[in-house]
Amino acid sequence: MRLLLIEDDKTLCEFLERLLHADGHGVSIAHTGAEGLEALRENEFDAIILDRMLPGLDGLRLLKTMRGEGFTLPVLMLTALGASADKVEGLDAGADDYLAKPFDPAELSARLRALARGRSGGYGALTRFGDASLDAAARTLAGPGGRCEISGREAALLAFLFKNPNQVLSRQLLLERVWGADSDVEEGNLNNYIFFARRRLSQVGSRVQIVTVRGLGYRVCEC
């Protein structure tokens, strides 16, 4: 993938550049939010690795700006702010994944591979269930009450649920299919994304619900 790394720690940038090149990625680096936004507007990238605490235009504001301008490429937020509330805020702002510093380089590589799988499709462009319609490529969800934009990870989760309706899907299966079997993702991330997906369905006025099956997993159904 062609990656845009937006990080103000130059020592960390040097380390990440070596790591990412070793994994076969091309890397462009910006040290401020303003530089990152300019690079994004002028070049083509497959994904972004974004620090949250940037000078001037911080990571959250940059993320909201780029989503508002229609940029849909996946974003992995890499930051020292690792509390649950920080993660929810980052994901809610439009990040597709969130990894706290210090991090395991192997986990970063695995999460980027998972983002690449999600970007490449894997679920088909348009998936429908009940009164909801998901366009994974455009990252939009539509229902009787309108349409909304969603993140790449939300799209991957909803696509897998929609393709397996009325079935109890275990938490482990969802983690493997949405994040990848080789990703060391925290289970709390799944809780966050189930919450986001339910809110999105409600936002578009859909009757589709994601039901918790206690001790087993989740089931999507139309109620």
C-alpha positions in Angstrom: 0.0 0.0 0.0 1.0 3.6 -0.4 0.8 5.0 3.1 0.7 8.6 4.4 2.3 8.7 7.9 1.3 11.9 9.8 3.5 12.0 13.0 5.5 14.7 14.7 8.0 12.5 16.4 10.8 12.3 13.9 12.6 9.4 15.6 9.4 7.4 15.5 8.9 8.3 11.9 12.3 6.9 11.0 11.5 3.6 12.8 8.1 3.3 11.2 9.4 4.1 7.8 11.9 1.2 8.0 9.2 -1.1 9.4 6.7 -0.2 6.7 9.3 -0.4 3.9 10.2 -3.9 5.1 6.6 -4.9 4.8 6.5 -3.7 1.2 4.7 -0.4 1.7 5.5 3.0 0.2 5.6 5.8 2.7 5.2 9.5 2.6 5.7 11.5 5.9 4.1 14.7 7.2 5.1 16.1 10.6 2.1 18.4 11.2 -1.6 18.1 10.6 -1.5 20.9 8.0 1.2 19.2 6.1 -0.7 15.9 6.2 -3.9 17.5 4.9 -2.0 19.2 2.1 -0.3 15.9 1.1 -3.7 14.1 1.1 -5.2 16.7 -1.2 -2.3 16.6 -3.6 -1.5 12.9 -3.8 -3.1 9.4 -3.9 -2.8 7.2 -0.9 -4.2 3.8 0.1 -4.3 4.4 3.9 -3.2 6.9 6.6 -1.4 6.3 9.9 -2.3 9.3 12.0 -1.0 10.6 15.3 -3.6 12.3 17.4 -1.5 14.9 19.3 -0.1 17.0 16.4 1.0 20.6 16.5 -1.5 23.1 15.1 -4.2 21.0 13.4 -4.5 18.0 15.7 -5.4 14.5 14.6 -9.1 14.5 15.5 -9.7 17.8 13.6 -7.7 16.6 10.6 -9.7 13.4 10.5 -13.0 15.3 10.7 -11.8 17.7 8.0 -10.8 15.0 5.6 -14.0 13.0 6.1 -16.0 16.2 5.5 -14.1 16.7 2.3 -15.1 13.2 1.1 -11.8 11.3 1.7 -12.8 7.7 2.4 -9.4 6.0 2.6 -8.9 4.0 5.8 -7.2 5.6 8.8 -5.3 3.9 11.6 -4.9 6.3 14.5 -1.6 5.7 16.3 -1.5 7.7 19.6 -0.3 7.7 23.2 -3.9 8.4 24.3 -5.1 4.9 24.9 -8.0 5.2 27.3 -11.3 3.7 26.3 -12.9 7.1 26.0 -10.1 8.3 23.8 -10.6 5.3 21.5 -14.3 5.9 21.2 -13.7 9.6 20.4 -11.2 8.7 17.7 -13.3 6.0 16.1 -16.4 8.2 16.3 -14.4 11.0 14.5 -13.9 8.6 11.5 -10.9 6.4 12.3 -11.1 2.8 11.1 -8.8 1.5 13.7 -7.0 2.8 16.8 -3.7 1.6 18.3 -2.2 3.0 21.4 1.5 3.7 21.9 3.7 1.9 22.9 2.7 -0.7 20.3 3.9 -4.0 19.1 5.3 -3.6 15.5 3.9 -7.0 14.5 0.4 -5.8 15.6 0.7 -2.6 13.6 1.7 -4.7 10.5 -1.3 -7.0 11.1 -3.7 -4.2 11.5 -2.5 -2.6 8.2 -3.1 -5.9 6.5 -6.6 -6.0 7.9 -7.3 -2.5 6.6 -6.0 -3.6 3.2 -8.3 -6.6 3.1 -11.3 -4.3 4.0 -10.3 -1.8 1.3 -10.0 -4.5 -1.4 -13.7 -5.4 -0.9 -14.1 -9.0 0.2 -17.8 -8.4 0.8 -19.1 -7.0 -2.5 -19.9 -3.4 -3.2 -23.6 -3.5 -2.3 -25.2 -5.6 0.4 -28.8 -5.5 1.5 -30.7 -6.9 4.4 -34.2 -6.0 5.3 -34.8 -2.3 4.8 -31.1 -1.4 5.0 -28.6 -1.1 2.1 -24.9 -1.0 2.6 -22.4 0.3 0.0 -19.1 -0.9 1.3 -17.1 0.8 -1.4 -18.7 4.2 -0.9 -18.9 3.6 2.9 -22.6 4.6 3.1 -25.5 3.0 4.8 -29.1 3.7 3.7 -32.5 3.0 5.2 -36.0 4.4 5.2 -34.9 7.4 7.2 -32.0 8.5 5.0 -28.4 7.8 4.4 -25.2 8.3 6.4 -21.5 7.8 6.0 -19.7 5.1 7.9 -16.1 4.1 8.6 -14.4 1.2 6.7 -14.5 -1.0 9.9 -18.2 -0.3 10.4 -18.8 -1.3 6.7 -16.8 -4.5 7.1 -18.8 -5.5 10.3 -22.2 -4.7 8.8 -21.3 -6.4 5.6 -20.5 -9.6 7.4 -23.6 -9.4 9.5 -25.8 -8.7 6.6 -24.4 -11.7 4.6 -25.1 -14.0 7.6 -28.6 -12.9 8.7 -30.5 -14.6 11.5 -27.5 -16.6 12.5 -25.7 -16.4 15.9 -22.1 -15.2 15.1 -19.6 -15.7 17.8 -17.4 -12.8 19.0 -14.3 -14.7 17.9 -15.6 -15.2 14.4 -16.5 -11.5 14.1 -13.0 -10.5 15.3 -11.3 -12.8 12.8 -13.5 -11.8 9.9 -13.5 -8.1 10.5 -10.1 -7.5 12.0 -8.2 -10.6 10.7 -7.1 -13.8 12.3 -3.6 -12.5 12.8 -4.6 -9.3 14.5 -4.2 -8.9 18.2 -7.2 -6.6 18.5 -8.8 -6.0 21.9 -12.3 -7.5 22.4 -13.4 -4.1 23.6 -13.0 -2.8 20.0 -15.8 -5.2 19.0 -18.1 -3.8 21.7 -17.4 -0.3 20.4 -18.2 -1.2 16.8 -21.4 -3.1 17.7 -22.5 0.1 19.4 -21.5 2.2 16.4 -23.3 -0.1 14.0 -26.5 -0.1 16.1 -26.4 3.7 16.2 -25.9 3.9 12.4 -28.9 1.6 11.8 -31.1 3.8 14.1 -29.8 6.9 12.3 -31.1 5.8 8.9 -34.4 4.6 10.4 -33.8 0.9 9.8 -35.8 -1.8 11.6 -32.7 -4.1 11.3 -31.3 -4.8 14.8 -28.1 -6.4 16.1 -29.2 -8.6 18.9 -26.9 -9.8 21.7 -27.1 -13.5 22.4 -25.7 -13.7 25.8 -22.7 -16.0 26.1 -22.7 -16.8 22.4 -22.3 -13.6 20.2 -24.6 -11.5 18.0 -27.4 -12.0 15.5 -28.7 -9.6 13.0 -32.4 -9.7 12.3 -35.3 -7.4 11.1 -37.7 -6.7 13.9 
